[in-house]
Amino acid sequence: MSNESQPMSHEELVASNAALKAQVEYLVKEVAKLTKIKLNTLQGSDHEDDASTSSTTKAKTNDGSDFKVDIPTFEGKNDPEKFLEWLNTVERVFDFKEVSDEKKVKIVALKFRKYASTWWTNTCTKRRRNHKEPLATWAKMKSLLKKKFLPAEYVRENFAKLQTLKQGSKSVEEYTREFEELLLRCDLQEDDEQTFARYLFGLNLQIASIVELQSYESLEELTKLALKVEALIKKSKALLSKAHPCLAH
């Protein structure tokens, strides 16, 4: 008896091909179905993540407390510049977090350490003994802090420097940096127009005479104009030097 398989008849081949075709079609449909389910699942997950992220972002946008932005501690050391740096950091954090005025006082008080903590405790105790209301506004607290930790002689010294500040051989960038630093140290309470006039007065005349003819609404805009004018003057001098070397000097 022969072990070789008998060749399939034509009818058997047709039937076999039909069965294979049916199996392939079934598998294609199942793969398509599973792919669709997987995509739907992933899209649903993405939507949930987006919604969650959107909600979180909104919460963070409306309430800065979710961000890791905190007020540094203050020890009350005799260092006016460090005090002013700390104070400005506090102001920036408050602007970012949109803290209510009442909470500002409490939050800052929690950041006092060493001598600053002792000073604050004594200040509050003295107010109670004198039957005064507890400090409830950041403006009043800030005023007391400046009175205590920003010596009058420090303010006067820097104001004198500001009054006599001139650009001279400095670049506009260097002059502007020094001007803004002195402005901060003096703690000046003046309107923008006075500050603009003070800045222009210290600029080199060649730059100031062009800048003051332009329009500006802030010190930042004014300083940017001064930088542009300085760059144009340098460019003009370079071109003149190249075209007419004897006239450039």
Order of alpha helices (4+ residues) and beta strands (2+ residues): alpha-alpha-alpha-alpha-alpha-alpha-alpha-alpha-alpha-alpha
